[in-house]
Amino acid sequence: MTTRTTPSVVRFHAAFMLPGFDAPQPPGDYRVDLDEEPLEGASRTAWRRVATFIHLPAISAKGSTQQIVPIEPAFLEAALVEDRRQS
């Protein structure tokens, strides 16, 4: 089955926590990948999200260690809304 990954960048202006994180993450820009697969039987190409991942640490952070962590899109969106509210 064909899948595609759509990368994007989200910005946090303040430290943030997401469920499953051991510690708050620092403010900064973070790469987020959306993995999608095509819907079967659609007359036009339509895609369904099957996974969302965030790359840690922030893009601007120094260091070579990086991890890709699965996240729930609703939790990410809620954290972004809270971040905008605090800014």
C-alpha positions as CSV (number, residue, x, y, z in Angstrom):
1,M,0.0,0.0,0.0
2,T,1.2,3.5,-0.8
3,T,1.8,5.9,2.0
4,R,3.0,9.5,2.1
5,T,4.6,11.6,4.7
6,T,3.8,15.3,4.9
7,P,6.3,17.3,7.0
8,S,5.4,20.6,8.6
9,V,6.9,22.9,11.3
10,V,5.1,24.0,14.4
11,R,6.3,26.8,16.7
12,F,6.0,26.9,20.5
13,H,6.7,30.2,22.2
14,A,6.8,28.7,25.7
15,A,7.9,25.3,27.1
16,F,5.2,22.7,26.6
17,M,4.3,19.2,27.8
18,L,2.5,16.5,25.9
19,P,1.1,13.2,27.3
20,G,3.9,10.6,27.4
21,F,6.7,13.1,27.6
22,D,9.1,12.8,30.5
23,A,9.8,16.5,30.8
24,P,8.7,19.8,29.3
25,Q,10.1,20.6,25.9
26,P,11.7,24.0,25.4
27,P,10.2,26.7,23.1
28,G,11.2,26.5,19.5
29,D,10.3,25.2,16.1
30,Y,9.5,21.5,15.8
31,R,9.2,19.3,12.7
32,V,5.9,17.3,12.6
33,D,5.3,14.5,10.1
34,L,1.9,13.3,9.1
35,D,1.8,9.8,7.7
36,E,-1.2,9.2,5.4
37,E,-2.5,6.4,3.3
38,P,-5.0,6.6,0.4
39,L,-8.7,5.7,1.0
40,E,-9.8,2.6,-1.0
41,G,-12.6,3.0,-3.5
42,A,-12.6,6.8,-3.6
43,S,-13.4,8.2,-7.0
44,R,-10.8,10.9,-6.4
45,T,-7.6,10.6,-4.5
46,A,-8.3,11.0,-0.8
47,W,-5.9,10.5,2.1
48,R,-6.4,9.3,5.7
49,R,-4.0,10.2,8.5
50,V,-2.6,7.1,10.1
51,A,0.1,8.5,12.3
52,T,1.6,11.8,13.5
53,F,5.2,12.2,14.8
54,I,7.1,15.1,16.3
55,H,10.9,15.4,16.0
56,L,12.7,16.2,19.3
57,P,14.5,18.3,20.2
58,A,13.6,21.6,18.5
59,I,15.1,22.3,15.1
60,S,17.4,25.0,16.5
61,A,18.6,22.9,19.5
62,K,22.2,22.0,19.5
63,G,23.3,18.4,19.7
64,S,23.2,15.3,17.5
65,T,20.7,13.2,19.4
66,Q,17.2,13.3,17.9
67,Q,14.2,11.2,18.4
68,I,10.9,10.9,16.5
69,V,8.0,10.5,18.9
70,P,4.5,9.4,18.0
71,I,1.8,11.9,19.2
72,E,-1.9,12.2,19.1
73,P,-2.9,15.1,16.8
74,A,-5.6,16.4,19.2
75,F,-3.0,16.7,22.0
76,L,-0.6,18.6,19.7
77,E,-3.3,20.9,18.7
78,A,-4.4,21.5,22.3
79,A,-0.8,22.3,23.2
80,L,-0.5,24.8,20.3
81,V,-3.8,26.5,21.3
82,E,-2.5,26.8,24.9
83,D,0.8,28.2,23.7
84,R,-1.0,30.8,21.6
85,R,-3.2,31.7,24.6
86,Q,-0.1,32.3,26.7
87,S,1.7,34.4,24.1
